[in-house]
Amino acid sequence: MITTATSKGALHLLDREPPADYLAEWTARIAARKEHADPGTSAVVIFRIAREWLALPAAIFQEAAENCTFHTIPHRRDGIVAGIVTIRGELLLCASLAHFLGIERTGQPSVRRRLLVASRDGNRLAFPVDEIHGVARYHPRELLPVPASLAHATSIYSIGLLPWQERTVGCLNDELLFYTLNKNFS
């Protein structure tokens, strides 16, 4: 219940004089030149599996979950299906992108392994990653072509290589990736 004393205190707070530099600070902020995203830019989520930095469109991601327990599926030991996981009470297939893309794991996986949950055309799945950088924006003209000499499956599912923070990130084709994964799951 709001009392008369509370409402008077609120009015006093709102009616006080602004700090001396308040108007100058906000005038400078509003007058400052705004940085606009270049038309045609795309947003991707950058993540790492083993030593490979990869990216998928940010629009397909729904959440990142902390370390979850994988439950194996009987008669599915082909390596692509890592198992099933429970995310917010929903059972999801967990795909091993490392196995699917032919990424070799050297040494132990990261201690802070995370699970990314993605959805495309109503097909939800999860996949473990060793590290998540976050969202980055790029323009398609920044993409470098995938070298023909790249032997493993990453090249088949890549739309290009993105130079990022002195690294090269493989931008994956989410449509082809989901299509092939769903075909392998059935």
VEXVOLUM-85165 format. One record per residue (C-alpha): x, y, z; residue number from 1. Coordinates in Angstrom, 1 decimal. Layout:
% residues N
+--------+--------+--------+------+
|      u |      v |      w | resi |
+--------+--------+--------+------+
|      X |      Y |      Z |  NUM |
...
+--------+--------+--------+------+
% end
This chain:
% residues 186
+--------+--------+--------+------+
|      u |      v |      w | resi |
+--------+--------+--------+------+
|    0.0 |    0.0 |    0.0 |    1 |
|    1.4 |    3.4 |   -1.0 |    2 |
|    1.1 |    5.9 |    1.8 |    3 |
|    1.1 |    9.7 |    1.6 |    4 |
|    4.6 |    9.8 |    3.0 |    5 |
|    5.9 |    7.4 |    0.4 |    6 |
|    4.3 |    9.3 |   -2.5 |    7 |
|    5.7 |   12.6 |   -1.1 |    8 |
|    9.2 |   11.0 |   -0.9 |    9 |
|    8.9 |    9.7 |   -4.5 |   10 |
|    7.8 |   13.2 |   -5.8 |   11 |
|   10.7 |   14.8 |   -3.9 |   12 |
|   13.1 |   12.3 |   -5.6 |   13 |
|   11.7 |   13.0 |   -9.0 |   14 |
|   11.5 |   16.8 |   -8.5 |   15 |
|   15.1 |   17.3 |   -7.5 |   16 |
|   17.6 |   19.2 |   -9.6 |   17 |
|   19.7 |   17.0 |  -11.9 |   18 |
|   23.5 |   16.7 |  -11.2 |   19 |
|   25.5 |   19.5 |  -12.8 |   20 |
|   27.0 |   17.4 |  -15.6 |   21 |
|   23.8 |   15.5 |  -16.3 |   22 |
|   22.5 |   17.7 |  -19.1 |   23 |
|   26.0 |   18.0 |  -20.7 |   24 |
|   26.5 |   14.2 |  -20.6 |   25 |
|   23.2 |   13.3 |  -22.2 |   26 |
|   23.5 |   16.1 |  -24.8 |   27 |
|   26.8 |   14.6 |  -25.8 |   28 |
|   25.4 |   11.1 |  -25.9 |   29 |
|   22.5 |   12.1 |  -28.1 |   30 |
|   24.6 |   14.3 |  -30.4 |   31 |
|   27.3 |   11.6 |  -30.8 |   32 |
|   27.5 |   10.0 |  -34.2 |   33 |
|   25.7 |    6.6 |  -34.2 |   34 |
|   27.4 |    3.5 |  -35.5 |   35 |
|   25.0 |    1.7 |  -37.8 |   36 |
|   25.5 |   -1.9 |  -38.8 |   37 |
|   26.3 |   -2.3 |  -42.4 |   38 |
|   23.3 |   -3.6 |  -44.3 |   39 |
|   23.6 |   -7.3 |  -45.0 |   40 |
|   25.6 |   -8.2 |  -41.9 |   41 |
|   24.9 |  -11.5 |  -40.2 |   42 |
|   25.1 |  -12.5 |  -36.6 |   43 |
|   26.8 |  -15.7 |  -35.6 |   44 |
|   27.6 |  -17.5 |  -32.4 |   45 |
|   31.3 |  -18.4 |  -32.2 |   46 |
|   32.2 |  -21.5 |  -30.3 |   47 |
|   35.2 |  -24.0 |  -30.0 |   48 |
|   35.2 |  -27.7 |  -30.4 |   49 |
|   38.7 |  -29.1 |  -29.6 |   50 |
|   41.1 |  -26.8 |  -31.4 |   51 |
|   38.5 |  -25.7 |  -34.1 |   52 |
|   36.7 |  -22.4 |  -33.9 |   53 |
|   33.3 |  -22.6 |  -35.6 |   54 |
|   30.2 |  -20.4 |  -36.0 |   55 |
|   26.6 |  -20.9 |  -36.8 |   56 |
|   23.9 |  -18.2 |  -37.3 |   57 |
|   22.8 |  -16.7 |  -34.0 |   58 |
|   19.1 |  -17.0 |  -35.0 |   59 |
|   19.1 |  -20.8 |  -34.6 |   60 |
|   20.3 |  -20.8 |  -31.0 |   61 |
|   17.9 |  -21.0 |  -28.1 |   62 |
|   20.2 |  -21.4 |  -25.1 |   63 |
|   23.5 |  -22.5 |  -23.7 |   64 |
|   23.4 |  -25.0 |  -20.8 |   65 |
|   26.0 |  -25.9 |  -18.3 |   66 |
|   27.4 |  -29.4 |  -18.2 |   67 |
|   24.6 |  -31.8 |  -18.7 |   68 |
|   24.6 |  -35.6 |  -18.3 |   69 |
|   24.3 |  -37.5 |  -21.5 |   70 |
|   22.3 |  -40.7 |  -21.5 |   71 |
|   23.3 |  -43.2 |  -24.2 |   72 |
|   20.7 |  -44.6 |  -26.6 |   73 |
|   20.8 |  -48.4 |  -27.1 |   74 |
|   22.0 |  -49.5 |  -30.6 |   75 |
|   23.1 |  -45.9 |  -31.4 |   76 |
|   26.9 |  -46.1 |  -31.0 |   77 |
|   27.8 |  -44.6 |  -34.4 |   78 |
|   29.4 |  -41.5 |  -32.7 |   79 |
|   27.2 |  -38.9 |  -34.3 |   80 |
|   24.5 |  -39.4 |  -31.6 |   81 |
|   26.2 |  -38.6 |  -28.3 |   82 |
|   23.0 |  -39.5 |  -26.5 |   83 |
|   20.0 |  -37.6 |  -25.1 |   84 |
|   20.0 |  -34.8 |  -22.6 |   85 |
|   17.3 |  -33.2 |  -20.5 |   86 |
|   17.0 |  -29.4 |  -21.0 |   87 |
|   14.3 |  -27.8 |  -18.9 |   88 |
|   12.4 |  -31.1 |  -18.7 |   89 |
|   12.5 |  -31.8 |  -22.4 |   90 |
|   14.5 |  -34.7 |  -23.9 |   91 |
|   16.7 |  -33.6 |  -26.8 |   92 |
|   19.0 |  -35.6 |  -29.0 |   93 |
|   22.6 |  -34.6 |  -28.5 |   94 |
|   24.8 |  -34.6 |  -31.6 |   95 |
|   28.5 |  -34.9 |  -31.5 |   96 |
|   29.6 |  -32.2 |  -34.0 |   97 |
|   33.2 |  -33.2 |  -33.2 |   98 |
|   32.6 |  -36.7 |  -34.6 |   99 |
|   30.3 |  -35.6 |  -37.4 |  100 |
|   32.7 |  -33.0 |  -38.7 |  101 |
|   35.8 |  -35.2 |  -38.2 |  102 |
|   37.4 |  -32.9 |  -35.6 |  103 |
|   40.1 |  -34.8 |  -33.8 |  104 |
|   40.2 |  -34.4 |  -30.0 |  105 |
|   43.7 |  -34.2 |  -28.6 |  106 |
|   43.9 |  -34.5 |  -24.9 |  107 |
|   41.1 |  -34.1 |  -22.4 |  108 |
|   38.0 |  -32.0 |  -23.2 |  109 |
|   37.5 |  -28.6 |  -21.6 |  110 |
|   36.6 |  -28.6 |  -17.9 |  111 |
|   33.8 |  -26.0 |  -18.5 |  112 |
|   32.2 |  -27.9 |  -21.3 |  113 |
|   28.8 |  -26.3 |  -22.3 |  114 |
|   25.9 |  -27.5 |  -24.3 |  115 |
|   24.4 |  -25.4 |  -27.1 |  116 |
|   20.7 |  -25.9 |  -27.9 |  117 |
|   19.7 |  -25.0 |  -31.5 |  118 |
|   16.5 |  -25.2 |  -33.5 |  119 |
|   15.9 |  -25.0 |  -37.2 |  120 |
|   12.5 |  -25.5 |  -38.8 |  121 |
|   11.2 |  -27.0 |  -35.5 |  122 |
|   14.0 |  -29.5 |  -35.2 |  123 |
|   15.7 |  -29.0 |  -31.8 |  124 |
|   19.0 |  -30.6 |  -30.9 |  125 |
|   21.9 |  -30.0 |  -28.5 |  126 |
|   25.6 |  -30.4 |  -29.0 |  127 |
|   28.5 |  -30.1 |  -26.7 |  128 |
|   31.2 |  -27.5 |  -27.2 |  129 |
|   34.4 |  -26.8 |  -25.3 |  130 |
|   34.1 |  -23.0 |  -25.2 |  131 |
|   31.6 |  -20.3 |  -26.3 |  132 |
|   32.8 |  -16.9 |  -27.3 |  133 |
|   29.4 |  -15.3 |  -28.0 |  134 |
|   27.8 |  -13.4 |  -30.8 |  135 |
|   29.8 |  -11.7 |  -33.5 |  136 |
|   28.7 |   -9.7 |  -36.6 |  137 |
|   30.2 |   -9.9 |  -40.0 |  138 |
|   29.5 |   -9.0 |  -43.6 |  139 |
|   29.5 |  -11.8 |  -46.2 |  140 |
|   32.3 |  -10.0 |  -48.1 |  141 |
|   34.6 |  -10.6 |  -45.0 |  142 |
|   34.4 |  -14.4 |  -45.5 |  143 |
|   37.4 |  -16.1 |  -47.1 |  144 |
|   36.9 |  -19.1 |  -49.3 |  145 |
|   37.4 |  -22.6 |  -47.8 |  146 |
|   40.6 |  -24.1 |  -49.2 |  147 |
|   40.1 |  -27.1 |  -51.4 |  148 |
|   42.9 |  -28.9 |  -49.6 |  149 |
|   40.9 |  -29.0 |  -46.4 |  150 |
|   40.3 |  -32.7 |  -46.0 |  151 |
|   37.8 |  -33.2 |  -43.2 |  152 |
|   34.0 |  -32.7 |  -43.2 |  153 |
|   34.2 |  -29.2 |  -41.9 |  154 |
|   34.9 |  -28.0 |  -45.4 |  155 |
|   31.8 |  -29.6 |  -46.8 |  156 |
|   29.6 |  -27.8 |  -44.3 |  157 |
|   31.4 |  -24.5 |  -44.3 |  158 |
|   30.2 |  -21.4 |  -46.2 |  159 |
|   33.5 |  -19.7 |  -45.6 |  160 |
|   36.2 |  -18.8 |  -43.2 |  161 |
|   35.9 |  -15.7 |  -41.0 |  162 |
|   39.0 |  -13.9 |  -39.7 |  163 |
|   38.3 |  -13.1 |  -36.1 |  164 |
|   40.6 |  -12.0 |  -33.2 |  165 |
|   43.8 |  -13.4 |  -34.9 |  166 |
|   42.0 |  -16.7 |  -35.5 |  167 |
|   40.1 |  -18.3 |  -38.4 |  168 |
|   36.5 |  -19.3 |  -37.7 |  169 |
|   34.7 |  -21.8 |  -39.9 |  170 |
|   31.2 |  -20.5 |  -40.6 |  171 |
|   28.9 |  -23.5 |  -41.0 |  172 |
|   25.9 |  -23.9 |  -43.3 |  173 |
|   23.1 |  -24.5 |  -40.7 |  174 |
|   20.6 |  -25.7 |  -43.3 |  175 |
|   22.9 |  -28.4 |  -44.7 |  176 |
|   24.1 |  -29.3 |  -41.2 |  177 |
|   20.6 |  -29.8 |  -39.8 |  178 |
|   19.4 |  -31.6 |  -42.9 |  179 |
|   22.3 |  -34.1 |  -42.8 |  180 |
|   22.1 |  -34.6 |  -39.0 |  181 |
|   18.3 |  -35.2 |  -39.2 |  182 |
|   18.9 |  -37.7 |  -42.0 |  183 |
|   21.5 |  -39.5 |  -39.9 |  184 |
|   19.2 |  -39.5 |  -36.8 |  185 |
|   16.4 |  -41.4 |  -38.6 |  186 |
+--------+--------+--------+------+
% end
